[in-house]
Every structure is written in structure tokens, then in C-alpha cells.
Amino acid sequence: MSDAKKDPQQELEEMIAAQKMLEEQIKQQREIARQAALDTIKRLYETHAFEYKDVKDFIKVTAARKTAARKTTTRKKRGT
């Protein structure tokens, strides 16, 4: 039950330290994931003889598939 009497300021400092450690781990994991994606792309280039244009066109098509925001029109109120 010693945890229940812990100083709130000390607990906050511990949480901030843990957050900083997690942020660093996230940065490292992002770099690992990025490198893995680049390795996959390199392997696909070599295996299937892709060209830069092929990949670029594929990325553009994927980005264009997103639905556009709907335009909303407001109705004019008629004066009576």
C-alpha cells in the first residue's frame, strides 16, 4: 500500500520520463518500419523489374481513390 501514498509530483515526473522513453522507442520503430518498406520496394524492383514510373503511377492511383468531400449547398430562405 506504499503506492497509494506516493507523491503526486514524483509520480508525474516518472510518467513524463516514461513518455520520453516511449517517444524515443516510437521514433526507432518508425525508422525500422520505414527501412523494411524500402527493402520491400527494392526487392520488388529487382524481382519484377518495376520501374520508378510504375510505382509512382500506382501511388497516384491509390491517392486518387479517396472520396472527395461533399459540397453542401445552403438554401436561401424566402422572404415572406
C-alpha positions in Angstrom: 0.0 0.0 0.0 3.0 2.3 -0.2 2.0 3.2 -3.8 -1.2 4.9 -2.5 0.9 7.4 -0.6 3.2 8.3 -3.5 3.9 12.0 -4.0 1.9 13.3 -7.0 4.8 15.4 -8.2 7.1 12.4 -8.2 4.5 10.3 -10.0 4.2 13.0 -12.6 7.9 13.1 -13.2 8.0 9.3 -13.6 5.2 9.4 -16.1 7.0 12.2 -18.1 10.2 10.1 -18.1 8.3 7.1 -19.3 6.6 9.2 -22.0 10.0 10.4 -23.3 11.3 6.8 -23.4 8.2 5.7 -25.3 8.6 8.6 -27.8 12.2 7.5 -28.5 11.1 3.9 -29.0 8.4 5.1 -31.4 11.0 7.0 -33.4 13.2 4.0 -33.6 10.3 1.7 -34.6 9.2 4.1 -37.3 12.7 4.1 -38.8 12.8 0.3 -38.7 9.3 0.1 -40.4 10.5 2.7 -43.0 13.6 0.7 -43.7 11.6 -2.5 -44.0 9.2 -0.8 -46.5 12.2 0.4 -48.5 13.7 -3.1 -48.6 10.4 -4.5 -49.8 10.3 -1.9 -52.6 13.9 -2.7 -53.6 13.1 -6.4 -53.7 10.0 -5.8 -55.9 12.1 -3.6 -58.2 14.6 -6.4 -58.6 12.1 -9.3 -58.7 9.5 -7.9 -61.1 11.6 -5.4 -63.0 9.5 -2.5 -61.9 10.4 1.0 -62.9 10.1 4.2 -61.0 7.2 5.3 -63.2 5.2 2.1 -62.4 5.4 2.7 -58.7 4.7 6.4 -59.0 1.7 5.8 -61.1 0.4 3.2 -58.6 0.8 5.6 -55.7 -1.1 8.3 -57.6 -4.0 6.0 -58.4 -4.2 4.9 -54.8 -4.2 8.5 -53.6 -6.9 9.5 -56.1 -9.3 6.8 -54.8 -10.1 8.8 -51.7 -13.6 10.2 -51.8 -13.8 13.9 -52.2 -15.6 16.0 -49.6 -19.2 16.6 -50.5 -20.2 20.1 -51.3 -23.0 21.3 -49.3 -25.3 24.0 -50.6 -27.3 26.2 -48.5 -30.9 27.0 -49.3 -31.9 30.6 -49.5 -34.8 31.4 -47.2 -37.7 33.0 -49.0 -38.8 36.3 -47.5 -42.5 36.4 -46.6 
